[in-house]
């Protein structure tokens, strides 16, 4: 049935989801920065501020996050207080770290090893984790971690969870239970903490199926690597699954001070144990603007449905002044270099898979229109579909991989030894209200 609203046919894409990021008009952008329109356009031409065309008009919309980041730099002239006030809003660096370096050209673990090169050259996730934790890439390049004992029957955890619990939520529950059972987890020496971290990551990979197929957990835990455990736990349909999952894990292993990593560091600064730090990171990861980005891409691909609908979907988002979910990354103006290897792997595995075809069509439409490049979430969702993994698997692969980085930052924060306690600038009433 052709439903109409205000005389206009209602598109199946005409909905009002939560925006991925705010966009403002040119006049609003210039006012926020305190500059003339000509200056704003100069910033756009220099790649400092992204703009999104409004179809059917000559107008553009501008990314508010980019504007706020640029304003922080300008406010630095006002002194320390202005810098400190804006530092947590995609502003200036606030923590010294040697775990990874993020630049427009790419991501380097420990500042020396390209994450993309490590992934595409087949370096194991275990080796990359050891690199992040120690600063040294193992020479033998075949690191294996001992198989941890089964802490309790998988069926016991499955009984606690509602049917259909997303795998990332399964892991969040698992981490809390593992922590409660580890009575010597407090103030552990570094070597014991590393052993605990290896065991934890092995468990994370094996237990992703606990809600759907608890009988596979023990089989997955017997596998030799984290990637093999993931493939067995999800009963991945391709013999290439361990290799491509390993590649994805390596690409996800760390990314500087993202929301979940910062949560882990704040928790570590309080003296909390490793399980508590990872639990805090997972809680942050569950948010729609962080780990939930994969879920939004899943929803987008399902909504578009067919490759032929990609152009209409993109036009609808842009017409509403909204960013297309899964496209654009503030730290990579020219595109996230971690994404192409994931998309390529998905296309090589199952080019006929629905999400692979739809995702490819969206990437093409966005590229042809001069719009932002796909983020890593698009590649992860396409890869999960190519492997026949369950809903929510893309976000879970991200979580398992990023756990290596969480551990690295927890250890680094402990070495630095200070409490992360930023100050708030009070902006409430200066005097009590009158009676």
C-alpha positions in Angstrom: 0.0 0.0 0.0 1.3 3.4 -1.0 1.2 5.5 2.3 1.7 9.2 1.9 2.7 11.9 4.4 2.3 15.5 3.4 1.8 14.5 -0.3 5.1 12.7 -0.4 5.5 8.9 -0.9 7.0 7.4 2.3 10.2 5.6 1.5 11.0 2.4 3.4 14.1 4.2 4.5 12.1 7.2 5.9 12.6 6.5 9.6 14.3 8.5 12.4 17.0 6.4 14.0 19.4 7.9 16.4 22.0 9.9 14.6 25.5 8.5 14.3 26.8 12.1 14.6 25.4 15.6 14.6 25.5 17.7 11.5 25.0 21.5 11.4 24.4 24.2 8.8 27.2 26.5 7.6 26.0 29.4 9.6 25.8 27.3 12.8 29.3 25.9 12.1 30.8 29.3 11.6 29.1 30.6 14.8 30.4 27.6 16.8 34.0 28.3 15.7 33.6 32.1 15.9 34.8 32.6 12.3 33.5 33.9 9.0 32.0 31.5 6.4 35.0 31.9 4.2 37.2 30.7 7.0 34.9 27.7 7.5 35.3 26.8 3.8 39.0 27.0 4.2 38.9 24.5 7.0 36.8 22.2 4.8 39.3 22.4 1.9 42.1 21.5 4.3 40.3 18.4 5.4 39.8 19.7 9.0 36.0 19.7 8.8 33.9 17.2 6.9 30.8 18.3 5.0 27.9 16.3 3.8 25.9 17.5 0.7 22.1 17.8 1.0 20.7 16.1 -2.1 18.6 18.4 -4.3 20.1 21.6 -2.9 23.4 23.5 -3.0 23.7 23.3 0.8 26.0 21.3 2.9 26.0 20.1 6.5 29.1 20.1 8.7 30.2 17.5 11.3 29.8 19.0 14.7 32.4 16.7 16.2 35.1 18.0 13.8 34.1 21.6 14.6 34.4 20.9 18.4 37.8 19.3 17.9 39.0 22.3 15.9 37.6 24.7 18.5 39.6 23.0 21.2 42.8 23.7 19.3 41.8 27.3 18.9 40.9 27.6 22.6 44.4 26.4 23.5 45.4 30.1 23.1 43.2 30.9 26.1 45.4 28.8 28.4 45.5 25.4 30.2 42.0 25.5 31.5 40.5 25.7 28.0 42.6 22.8 26.8 41.7 20.7 29.8 38.0 21.5 29.4 38.0 20.3 25.8 40.5 17.4 26.0 37.9 14.7 26.6 35.7 15.9 23.7 37.8 14.4 20.8 40.3 17.0 21.8 44.0 17.0 22.6 45.8 13.9 24.0 45.4 13.5 27.7 47.5 10.4 28.5 51.0 9.4 27.6 51.0 5.9 26.0 53.5 3.7 24.2 50.9 1.0 23.3 49.9 2.2 19.8 50.2 5.2 17.6 47.3 6.5 15.5 48.0 8.8 12.6 46.0 9.7 9.5 48.2 7.3 7.5 47.4 4.3 9.7 47.8 2.5 13.0 51.1 1.2 14.4 51.3 -1.1 17.4 54.0 0.0 19.8 54.7 2.8 17.2 56.8 0.5 15.0 54.6 -2.2 13.6 51.8 -1.5 11.1 48.6 -3.2 12.2 47.6 -3.7 8.6 50.9 -5.3 7.7 50.9 -7.6 10.7 47.3 -8.7 9.8 47.9 -9.2 6.1 51.2 -11.0 6.6 49.6 -13.6 8.8 51.1 -12.6 12.2 49.1 -14.5 14.9 46.8 -12.7 17.3 48.8 -14.2 20.2 52.0 -12.7 18.9 50.4 -9.3 18.5 49.0 -9.5 22.0 52.5 -10.2 23.4 53.8 -7.3 21.4 51.2 -4.9 22.9 52.0 -6.2 26.4 55.8 -6.3 26.3 56.7 -4.0 23.4 58.6 -6.8 21.7 57.2 -9.0 18.8 58.1 -12.6 19.5 60.9 -13.8 17.2 59.5 -17.3 16.6 56.1 -15.9 15.5 54.3 -19.1 16.7 53.3 -18.2 20.2 50.9 -20.6 21.9 49.0 -20.1 25.1 48.2 -22.9 27.5 44.7 -24.2 27.6 42.9 -22.9 30.7 40.8 -25.3 32.8 37.0 -25.2 32.5 35.8 -23.0 35.4 32.3 -24.4 35.5 29.9 -26.3 33.1 28.9 -24.1 30.1 25.3 -25.3 30.7 25.4 -23.5 34.0 26.1 -20.2 32.4 23.6 -20.9 29.6 20.9 -21.5 32.3 21.5 -18.0 33.6 21.0 -16.3 30.3 17.9 -15.5 28.4 17.6 -17.3 25.1 19.1 -15.3 22.3 21.5 -13.4 24.5 24.0 -11.6 22.2 27.5 -13.1 22.4 29.1 -9.9 23.7 26.7 -9.9 26.6 27.6 -13.5 27.3 31.2 -12.5 27.6 30.5 -9.7 29.9 28.7 -12.1 32.2 31.6 -14.6 31.9 34.3 -12.1 32.9 32.4 -11.2 36.1 32.0 -14.9 37.0 35.7 -15.7 36.3 36.7 -12.8 38.4 34.6 -13.9 41.3 36.2 -17.4 41.2 39.8 -16.1 41.1 40.6 -15.5 44.8 44.2 -14.4 44.1 43.4 -11.8 41.5 44.3 -8.8 43.6 47.7 -7.1 43.3 49.1 -9.9 41.2 52.8 -9.8 40.1 53.3 -8.9 36.4 54.2 -12.5 35.3 51.1 -13.9 37.0 48.9 -11.1 35.5 50.2 -12.0 32.0 49.3 -15.6 32.6 45.8 -14.5 33.8 45.4 -12.3 30.7 46.3 -15.2 28.3 43.8 -17.4 30.1 41.1 -14.8 29.9 41.5 -14.2 26.2 41.3 -17.9 25.6 38.1 -18.1 27.5 36.6 -15.1 25.7 37.0 -16.8 22.4 35.7 -20.2 23.5 32.6 -19.0 25.3 31.1 -16.8 22.6 28.6 -19.7 21.8 27.6 -20.4 25.4 24.1 -19.1 25.0 23.4 -20.8 21.7 25.5 -23.9 21.8 27.1 -24.5 25.2 28.1 -28.0 24.1 30.7 -26.4 21.8 32.5 -24.4 24.5 34.8 -27.2 25.7 35.6 -28.2 22.1 36.5 -24.6 21.3 38.7 -24.3 24.4 40.7 -27.3 23.2 41.8 -25.5 20.0 45.3 -24.1 19.8 44.7 -20.4 19.1 42.1 -17.7 19.8 41.1 -17.6 16.2 40.7 -21.4 16.0 38.5 -21.3 19.2 36.3 -18.6 17.7 35.9 -20.6 14.5 35.0 -23.8 16.4 32.7 -22.1 18.8 30.6 -20.5 16.0 31.0 -23.6 13.8 32.2 -21.3 10.9 31.4 -22.7 7.5 34.7 -22.0 5.8 38.0 -23.8 6.2 39.6 -20.3 5.9 37.7 -19.1 9.0 40.6 -19.3 11.4 42.9 -17.3 9.1 40.5 -14.5 8.4 39.3 -14.3 12.0 42.9 -14.0 13.1 43.3 -11.2 10.6 40.3 -9.4 12.1 41.5 -9.9 15.6 44.9 -8.4 14.8 43.3 -5.4 13.2 41.0 -4.9 16.3 43.7 -5.5 18.9 44.2 -1.8 19.9 43.3 1.7 18.9 44.7 4.1 21.4 42.3 5.7 23.8 38.9 4.7 22.5 36.0 4.7 24.9 36.4 1.2 26.2 40.1 1.4 26.6 39.8 4.7 28.5 37.3 3.0 30.8 39.7 0.2 31.4 42.5 2.7 32.2 40.4 4.7 34.6 39.4 1.5 36.4 43.0 0.3 36.5 44.1 3.6 38.0 41.8 2.9 41.0 43.8 -0.3 41.8 41.0 -2.6 40.5 41.9 -6.2 39.4 42.2 -7.2 35.8 38.7 -8.7 35.5 37.1 -5.5 36.9 39.1 -3.5 34.3 38.0 -5.7 31.4 34.4 -5.6 32.7 34.5 -1.8 32.7 35.8 -1.9 29.2 33.0 -4.2 28.1 30.4 -2.0 29.7 31.6 0.9 27.7 31.8 -1.2 24.6 28.1 -2.0 24.9 27.1 1.6 24.1 25.5 2.4 20.8 28.3 4.9 19.9 31.1 2.4 20.4 30.7 -1.4 20.1 27.1 -0.9 19.0 28.3 0.6 15.8 28.6 -2.9 14.4 24.9 -3.5 15.3 23.9 -0.4 13.5 25.7 -1.5 10.4 24.0 -4.9 10.7 20.6 -3.1 10.9 21.5 -0.9 7.9 22.4 -3.8 5.7 19.3 -5.6 6.7 17.2 -2.5 6.0 18.7 -1.9 2.6 18.0 -5.5 1.7 19.3 -5.5 -1.9 22.2 -3.9 -3.7 19.8 -2.1 -6.0 18.5 -0.2 -3.0 21.8 1.2 -1.8 21.6 4.5 -3.7 18.2 5.2 -2.4 19.2 4.4 1.2 22.3 6.7 1.0 20.2 9.5 -0.5 17.6 9.2 2.2 20.1 9.5 5.0 21.9 12.5 3.4 18.5 14.2 2.7 17.8 14.1 6.4 21.2 15.5 7.2 22.3 12.3 8.8 25.6 10.4 8.4 25.3 6.9 7.0 26.0 4.4 9.8 29.5 2.8 9.4 31.0 5.4 7.2 33.7 7.9 8.1 36.3 8.0 10.9 37.4 11.1 12.6 41.0 9.9 12.9 41.3 8.8 9.2 40.1 11.6 6.9 41.1 9.5 3.8 39.6 6.3 5.1 40.4 3.7 7.8 43.2 1.6 6.4 42.1 -1.4 8.6 38.8 -1.7 6.6 40.0 -2.8 3.0 41.6 -6.1 4.2 38.3 -7.0 6.0 36.1 -6.2 3.0 38.5 -8.0 0.6 38.5 -11.1 2.8 34.6 -11.1 2.9 34.4 -10.8 -0.9 36.9 -13.6 -1.5 35.1 -15.9 0.9 31.5 -15.5 -0.2 30.9 -12.7 -2.8 27.3 -13.9 -3.1 26.4 -13.4 0.5 23.6 -10.9 1.0 25.5 -8.6 3.4 28.6 -8.8 1.3 26.7 -7.7 -1.8 24.7 -5.0 0.0 27.8 -3.7 1.8 29.8 -3.6 -1.4 27.0 -1.6 -3.1 26.9 0.9 -0.2 30.7 1.3 -0.4 30.5 2.0 -4.1 27.6 4.5 -3.8 29.4 6.4 -1.0 32.7 6.4 -2.9 31.1 7.6 -6.2 29.4 10.4 -4.3 32.5 11.6 -2.7 31.3 10.7 0.8 33.3 9.2 3.7 34.9 5.8 3.3 33.7 2.8 5.2 34.7 2.2 8.8 36.0 -1.0 10.2 32.6 -2.0 11.4 31.4 -2.3 7.8 34.2 -4.8 7.1 33.6 -6.8 10.3 29.9 -7.2 9.5 30.5 -8.2 5.9 33.1 -10.7 7.1 30.8 -12.2 9.8 28.1 -12.7 7.2 30.6 -14.3 4.8 31.5 -16.8 7.5 27.9 -17.5 8.4 28.3 -16.2 11.9 25.3 -15.4 14.1 23.9 -11.9 14.7 26.2 -9.9 17.0 29.3 -11.8 16.0 31.0 -8.7 14.4 30.8 -6.7 17.6 32.1 -9.8 19.5 35.1 -10.3 17.3 35.9 -6.6 17.9 35.6 -7.2 21.7 37.8 -10.3 21.8 40.4 -8.6 19.7 40.3 -5.4 21.6 40.7 -7.2 24.9 44.4 -7.5 24.0 44.7 -3.8 24.0 42.7 -3.4 27.1 45.2 -5.6 29.0 48.1 -3.6 27.6 46.6 -0.3 28.7 45.7 -1.7 32.1 49.3 -2.8 32.6 50.7 0.6 31.3 48.4 2.5 33.6 49.5 0.5 36.6 53.1 1.3 35.7 52.4 5.0 35.5 50.8 4.7 39.0 48.6 7.8 39.1 44.9 8.0 39.7 42.9 9.3 36.7 40.7 11.9 38.2 39.9 14.9 35.9 38.2 18.0 37.4 34.8 19.3 36.6 34.1 22.9 35.8 31.0 23.9 37.7 28.4 25.6 35.6 25.4 25.6 37.9 23.7 28.5 39.6 26.1 30.9 41.4 23.7 31.5 44.2 20.7 29.7 45.8 17.3 30.4 44.3 15.1 33.0 46.0 12.3 31.8 48.3 
